[in-house]
Each structure stands twice: as structure tokens, then as C-alpha cells.
């Protein structure tokens, strides 16, 4: 997805949705940034997966930067 030039500097809802879909695959074993050790792919006791934790950090950074 090509990001459009914008005057307010914020991502659109469509861009945010695309980014979320790109970063958070439905299967937590599909996280390409995880090491291929079986225990690294397991979901955490609170129900989060390594993917969700990563995506949360990305979006927290975008929010702090004023992009969303």
C-alpha cells in the first residue's frame, strides 16, 4: 500500500488497518521475527501472542510520534 501525502501527518484508518493486517497474522506461529524455537511461538498465559506484543509496541511508537 502506498502511503498518500497528507497535510496533518497522520495515517488514515485504511492505512492503519492495512498495517495491522500486515503485522499481525492470525496464526502466532507465522511471526517472521520470532526465532524458530517451539516455545517462542506459544501464546502467553494472558492470551497475548508474540505477534500481538510486537504490534502493540509498533502502534505505541506510532502513537507517541503523533502518526495515529
ChimeraX attribute file (.defattr): number of C-alpha atoms within 10 A of each C-alpha:
attribute: neighborCount
match mode: 1-to-1
recipient: residues
	/A:1	7
	/A:2	5
	/A:3	8
	/A:4	10
	/A:5	9
	/A:6	9
	/A:7	6
	/A:8	8
	/A:9	12
	/A:10	16
	/A:11	18
	/A:12	14
	/A:13	10
	/A:14	10
	/A:15	15
	/A:16	15
	/A:17	11
	/A:18	12
	/A:19	16
	/A:20	16
	/A:21	12
	/A:22	10
	/A:23	16
	/A:24	19
	/A:25	14
	/A:26	11
	/A:27	10
	/A:28	18
	/A:29	17
	/A:30	12
	/A:31	20
	/A:32	11
	/A:33	9
	/A:34	13
	/A:35	10
	/A:36	11
	/A:37	8
	/A:38	8
	/A:39	8
	/A:40	15
	/A:41	18
	/A:42	14
	/A:43	15
	/A:44	11
	/A:45	7
	/A:46	6
	/A:47	8
	/A:48	12
	/A:49	20
	/A:50	19
	/A:51	23
	/A:52	19
	/A:53	12
	/A:54	15
	/A:55	18
	/A:56	15
	/A:57	12
	/A:58	14
	/A:59	16
	/A:60	13
	/A:61	13
	/A:62	14
	/A:63	12
	/A:64	9
	/A:65	11
	/A:66	12
	/A:67	14
	/A:68	15
